[in-house]
Amino acid sequence: MTIGTVKFFNSTKGFGFISPEGGGKDVFVHATAVEAAGLRSLNEGQQVSFDIQPDARGSKAANLKAV
């Protein structure tokens, strides 16, 4: 699991990005991952733990948990 901070999340568009704690490239997060975690939305600055999964466009966050 990786720890990171929500950079932004647009609930209208259904996506956002998380900045990993140790630096590196921001990770895409889709609304389906948020819903699967039982969360309604993500807030800017919120700490989360997540797994990074390969995606057609790079990588995406999965298995989100609020920290």
Sequence and secondary structure as in RCSB ss.txt:
>XXXX:A:sequence
MTIGTVKFFNSTKGFGFISPEGGGKDVFVHATAVEAAGLRSLNEGQQVSFDIQPDARGSKAANLKAV
>XXXX:A:secstr
 EEEEEEEEETTTTEEEEEETT SS EEEEHHHHHHTT S   TT EEEEEEEEETTEEEEEEEEE 
